[in-house]
Amino acid sequence: MSLSEYKGIFVFAEQRDRKVQKVALELIGKGKELAKELQTTVTAVLLGKDMLDEAKKLNYAGADKVIYVDDDALDLYMTEPYVHVLHTIVLEKKPEIVLFGASAIGRDLAPRVSARVHTGLTADCTSLAIAADDDDPAKLNLMMTRPAFGGNIMATIACPNFRPQMATIRPGVMKEAVYSENNELNIEEYKIEIPESCVNVQILETVKIIQEKMNVEDATVLVSGGRGMKGPENYAMLEELADLLGGTISASRAAVDAGWVSKDRQVGQTGKTVRPNLYIACGISGAIQHLAGMEESDLIIAINKDEYAPMFEVADVGIVGDIFKVVPALIDELKKAGRVAKN
Amino acid sequence: MNIVVCIKQVPDTTEVKLDPKTGTLIRDGVPSIINPDDKAGLEAALRLKDEKGAKVTVVSMGPPQADLALREAMAMGADEAILVTDRAFGGADTWATSTTLAAALKKLSYDLIITGRQAIDGDTAQVGPQIAEHLKLANISYAEEIKVDGDYITVKRQYEDRYDVIKAKLPILITALAELNQPRYMSPGGIFDAYREKEVTVWTLKDLDVNLDHIGLKGSPTKVKKSFTKGAKQAGKVYNVDPLESAEIIVNKMKEKFIL
């Protein structure tokens, strides 16, 4: 296998309910940065049914090219039909990099594709970069950095001797490119036969879980309330804030012990360990047991009236102030910025 | 029915602490456990055994100490245990690990293979689906509920915002979530049998039909270039301003971090 034959960055554009998922746009954004360094192009690969209009969005989001495969067997995600199609495309088109979102679908699909292709796969990356190979400076490798050991260490991984280099990327960490409907459309409607033997499972039903039941561990945004919330009635404003940010609420042990919030929302050593993209701590002093459960969050914002609260020591932004004034002001500001609640 | 459960012995990462001064891991005294998702998979297999009768075999790839995890599994009720261990298997990434485990599984009869979704030390969630790929089996990931009826299995597959109920024909590979169940404790009789009566079968390189270029560090397509701790976290900035200005600062920070 000559590695230099492999060219271009491919992004798997995940869809659910025939809608392209946000993570696909994030991968295109990051893909474009990498493509600039490699002097190559970004191709988004979309598998679905009756989604030609959605395919255009991928061009608008910055993909130089879109490969769209339309088939009944690709409407709802099933492992084998998706693996079959992607494997075929990778063998034919020979991309040097293939990126997937580290979603439930991406983390099921990518391992099988990488195993079938016989190449490496790095999971849950939070940062990607290009670097010259140690032995061959002309060869450029993808450097994939990911948390390991329960988030306690970071590892940078390369796949120097196999192509394509494959990675799943955590949703919410990469920046989307500028979306423009002036971008040129470049969609290849790719035809492929999906053998019946590929459809080896049958989906009997799909049940959507309503937003309120979102697990605190799965949320990308958590608005967390502590003893400073003073009572259960005041969580309504935290719910509203969480809603505007597409997240959910959580709580410190003090709020759970007081009976204001259910136990499954508790963050900390005796509760859940969370690592959202954004953690907003409202009226939480920041006992060490609480910090142990949330200090790995990417961005921590703390609002507390006590300027000596330990929470400020781990916060990226600390606001010394009255939560009953700051939170409503923040809600107003987000609405002004165009945020709309989903519920 | 023959059920094979793959388990991994892992350090209990919730017990790992960071040295606040140096930012390095304190690994001393961290206990080894059966990976939680794998243990839930084992419990699911044992429940199928209780309900319908089945032979449950546990397989683990790892250093000789993984014997302990396999004996714990037998003390919980597994019938047989196989330790896949050899220096040649060491340093393997998920591709090489799944290739090795698949070679071991090919020597066994199975109607159902259960693995955990992911291990708490690596968090990749890759080995289960990759074993299925090497064995040319269908897989269903993230099982929250499992029912077996004759030759068919029905699985509740959990996603971020939904679940699917999926039916498929055996044989198949399922990856289990810790939420699947509450694993049982070892029974006193089970402990006696696991340590006094039963043996852990050991398979080394010579027992498996594997290509030397496909195993261990050498057979791993991915290479770890460096690892580092994030270090002690720096405190951010603290503001003491009026609510409106506070709100603006927060919104700007969210924009800077691409949350908005």
Contacts between the chains, C-beta under 8 A, distances in Angstrom:
chain1	res1	chain2	res2	distance
A	16	B	161	7.7
A	16	B	162	7.9
A	76	B	164	7.6
A	79	B	129	7.5
A	79	B	138	7.0
A	79	B	139	6.1
A	79	B	140	7.6
A	79	B	141	7.6
A	80	B	138	6.3
A	83	B	133	7.8
A	103	B	159	8.0
A	103	B	160	6.5
A	104	B	141	7.3
A	104	B	142	6.1
A	104	B	158	7.5
A	104	B	159	4.4
A	104	B	160	5.8
A	105	B	159	7.4
A	107	B	125	4.9
A	107	B	126	7.8
A	107	B	141	7.5
A	108	B	125	8.0
A	108	B	129	5.9
A	108	B	139	7.6
A	108	B	141	4.3
A	108	B	142	7.6
A	110	B	126	7.7
A	111	B	94	7.0
A	111	B	124	8.0
A	111	B	125	7.3
A	111	B	126	4.0
A	111	B	127	7.8
A	111	B	128	7.7
A	111	B	129	4.0
A	111	B	130	4.8
A	111	B	133	7.3
A	112	B	129	4.9
A	112	B	130	6.9
A	112	B	132	7.1
A	112	B	133	4.7
A	112	B	139	7.4
A	114	B	95	6.9
A	114	B	126	7.8
A	114	B	130	7.5
A	115	B	95	6.4
A	115	B	98	6.5
A	115	B	129	7.5
A	115	B	130	4.2
A	115	B	133	3.8
A	115	B	134	6.3
A	116	B	133	5.8
A	118	B	95	7.4
A	118	B	221	7.4
A	119	B	95	7.8
A	119	B	221	5.4
A	120	B	93	6.5
A	120	B	95	6.3
A	120	B	220	7.3
A	120	B	221	3.2
A	120	B	222	3.6
A	121	B	94	6.8
A	121	B	95	7.3
A	121	B	126	6.1
A	121	B	222	7.3
A	122	B	222	5.9
A	123	B	94	7.9
A	123	B	122	8.0
A	123	B	123	6.9
A	123	B	124	3.9
A	123	B	125	6.5
A	123	B	126	6.0
A	124	B	123	6.4
A	124	B	124	7.3
A	143	B	225	6.7
A	147	B	123	7.5
A	148	B	121	7.1
A	148	B	122	6.2
A	148	B	123	6.6
A	148	B	227	7.3
A	149	B	11	8.0
A	149	B	13	5.8
A	149	B	16	6.7
A	149	B	25	7.0
A	149	B	121	5.6
A	150	B	13	3.2
A	150	B	14	6.8
A	150	B	16	6.4
A	150	B	120	5.9
A	150	B	121	7.2
A	150	B	123	7.5
A	152	B	13	6.8
A	152	B	16	5.4
A	152	B	18	6.2
A	152	B	25	5.6
A	152	B	229	6.9
A	153	B	25	6.5
A	153	B	227	5.4
A	153	B	228	6.8
A	153	B	229	5.3
A	153	B	230	7.8
A	154	B	227	6.7
A	154	B	228	5.5
A	154	B	229	7.3
A	154	B	230	6.0
A	155	B	224	5.4
A	155	B	226	7.3
A	155	B	227	4.3
A	155	B	228	8.0
A	156	B	224	7.4
A	156	B	225	4.8
A	156	B	226	5.0
A	156	B	227	7.3
A	156	B	228	8.0
A	157	B	222	5.1
A	157	B	223	6.8
A	157	B	224	5.5
A	157	B	225	6.5
A	158	B	222	7.1
A	158	B	223	5.5
A	158	B	225	5.2
A	159	B	221	5.3
A	159	B	222	5.1
A	159	B	223	7.3
A	160	B	223	6.3
A	161	B	221	6.9
A	162	B	221	4.3
A	172	B	258	7.9
A	172	B	259	7.7
A	174	B	258	7.9
A	175	B	258	4.8
A	176	B	258	7.7
A	200	B	138	4.3
A	200	B	168	6.4
A	200	B	169	7.4
A	201	B	138	5.9
A	201	B	140	6.4
A	201	B	166	5.1
A	201	B	167	7.0
A	201	B	168	4.2
A	202	B	166	6.8
A	202	B	167	4.7
A	202	B	168	6.8
A	203	B	164	5.2
A	203	B	165	7.3
A	203	B	166	5.5
A	204	B	154	7.3
A	204	B	164	7.9
A	204	B	165	4.4
A	204	B	166	6.8
A	204	B	167	5.6
A	205	B	164	7.2
A	205	B	165	4.8
A	206	B	162	5.8
A	206	B	163	7.5
A	206	B	164	5.1
A	206	B	165	7.9
A	207	B	162	6.1
A	207	B	163	5.5
A	207	B	164	7.9
A	207	B	165	7.7
A	208	B	161	6.2
A	208	B	162	4.5
A	209	B	161	5.9
A	209	B	162	5.8
A	209	B	163	7.0
A	214	B	161	7.8
A	218	B	160	5.5
A	221	B	259	7.1
A	245	B	259	7.2
A	273	B	14	7.2
A	277	B	257	7.6
A	277	B	259	6.1
A	278	B	254	6.9
A	278	B	257	7.5
A	278	B	259	5.1
A	295	B	233	6.6
A	298	B	257	7.1
A	299	B	253	7.0
A	299	B	254	7.5
A	299	B	257	4.9
A	299	B	259	6.8
A	300	B	236	7.6
A	301	B	250	5.7
A	301	B	253	7.0
A	303	B	246	7.6
A	307	B	238	7.0
A	307	B	240	6.7
A	312	B	235	6.7
A	312	B	238	5.2
A	313	B	235	4.9
A	314	B	233	5.8
A	314	B	235	7.0
A	315	B	235	7.1
A	315	B	236	5.3
A	315	B	238	7.5
A	316	B	236	3.8
A	316	B	237	7.9
A	316	B	253	7.0
A	317	B	236	5.5
A	317	B	237	6.4
A	317	B	239	7.3
A	317	B	249	6.5
A	317	B	250	6.3
A	317	B	253	5.1
A	318	B	235	7.9
A	318	B	236	6.4
A	318	B	237	6.9
A	318	B	238	3.6
A	318	B	239	6.8
A	319	B	238	7.7
A	319	B	239	5.6
A	319	B	241	7.9
A	319	B	246	4.5
A	319	B	249	7.2
A	319	B	250	7.0
A	320	B	238	6.3
A	320	B	239	6.9
A	320	B	240	4.2
A	321	B	240	7.3
A	321	B	241	7.7
A	321	B	242	7.9
A	321	B	243	6.2
A	321	B	246	5.5
A	322	B	243	7.3
A	325	B	243	4.0
A	326	B	243	4.8
A	326	B	246	4.9
A	326	B	247	6.6
A	328	B	243	7.7
A	329	B	243	4.1
A	329	B	244	5.3
A	329	B	246	6.6
A	329	B	247	3.9
A	330	B	246	7.5
A	330	B	247	4.3
A	330	B	250	5.6
A	330	B	251	7.2
A	332	B	247	7.0
A	333	B	244	7.8
A	333	B	247	4.1
A	333	B	248	6.3
A	333	B	250	7.6
A	333	B	251	5.0
A	334	B	251	6.5
A	334	B	260	7.7
A	337	B	251	6.0
A	337	B	260	6.2
A	339	B	260	7.2
